[in-house]
Amino acid sequence: MQANKFTEFGVGDAPTWPAYASHPLDPRAPMDDDEDPTLDVISDVRSFLATAEVAASKGDLAKARQALIEARLSLEELVGVEQ
């Protein structure tokens, strides 16, 4: 992309970005497929369990049940379904 007499580079344009410095939050950072998803699943399950607890304490048992189902599905996706 080159600047011409009609446009100039803006803040969000790639030529204005600093050099890539391997920062993990940089959107240009490569996504590793080799990462273990266990920590992400644990975080998701904790979130679903917290949602279920709050919903149950407020009397919304349908929402609590749905959150528990989502937690179970996350765990099953990680470890598989036992037969």
C-alpha positions, 0 to 999 in steps of 0.5 A: 500500500502506498500513500498517494495524493488522495490518501495518507497512511492512517493509524490502523494501516499496516505500514504504520505498525512497528516491527513484530516483536513476538508479543503474545497479544500481537494479532500478528503472532502465529497461532500454534496448533500444538497448544494443549487445550486443557487449560482453556477447557478448564477455564470454560468449565469453571465459567459454566459452573459459575453461571449454573451456580448463580442461575440456580441461586436465582431460581432459574433451573433451566439456565442452570441445567443448560450451563451444566450441559455446556460444561459436560460437553466441553469436558467430553470434547476434551477427554472423549465420551466413556462408553 
